[in-house]
Amino acid sequence: MDKATLFKFSKWIDYGKSHRYLADVFRLAGHGRPGSRSAASILDIPRTTTSLGKRAFVVAGPRVWNSLPPAIRDPSLSPSIFGKLLKTYLFV
């Protein structure tokens, strides 16, 4: 996946933290060390059996989100700080 697409997916998912219609699509995964910040921001990736299903937003979005470093996935970040960190991570 190219960096521009990765950027768009990540921004949509971050946007979904505050918008109910997108937040309903993504579920937090129930694994990781209890109490760790990175475990709190890992999304569940739905299982799929087809290559078309793997490209669906509900599958590709969490996969992209989980590939980001924990510091960028921090749920306490404001949208502007998230955007700056994401751009720095992807394009610098």
N, C-alpha and C positions, 0 to 999 in steps of 0.2 A: 504494500500500500504506500502510495507516495505521501510526502510530508504535508501537502496541502489538504489531502483527504483526511489524514490523521488529525490535522488541526480542526477541520470542520466537525468530525465526529466527536472529538473531545469537547469542543465548545457546545455542541448540542446536548451532550450528556451533562455538562456542568450547568447548562441552562435548565435542564430537567430537574435539578435539585430543588428549584424553587417553583416549578410549574407542574401542577398535578397530572396533567395529561401525559407528560413525558415521564414523570416520576413513577407512574403506575406501570410503565413498561419495564423498568429496571428493578431488580431485587438485589439486596445485599447478600453476599455469600455468607454462609455460616461456618467458615473455616478460618484458620490463622490463630495466632496466639491471642488468647483473651486479653482485652485491654490494650492491645497494640494499635497505634493509629493507622498503620497500613492495613490491618485486618478490617478496620472499620470502614474502609473505603473500597474494598474489593467487591466487584459486582458478580453475580451469578451469571454464567454463560449457559443459556438453554441448549439442550442437546438437539442435534439435527442429523438427519440421515442422508440428505441430498446436498449437492454442491450449491444449488440455488438457495437452500435454507441457510447455508453458512454465510451467504452474502446479505441476508436479511438484516435490517437495522437492529432488531432485537438481539441478534447474535453477534454481529460485527461490532456494534457499539460497545458492549461490555468487554469484548476482546481487546479493542483499542484502548479503552479506559484502563483496564488492568495492566496494559503494557507500559503505562506511564510510571515514572518514579513516584514513590510514596509522598514525597514533598509536594508534588504537583496535585496529587489526588486528595490532599488534605481538605476535608469538608468544611473547615472553618475559614478557608480563603474567600476573600471577596471576589466577585467576577472580574474586576479589573486586575487584581494581583494574579489571579489564575491565568488570565490571558497573557500577561507579561511573562510569567514563568513558562507557560506553554510555548510561546514564541521563542523565548531564549533557548529552551530545550530543543526545539525542532529546527530552528533556522540559524543558530550560531555555531 
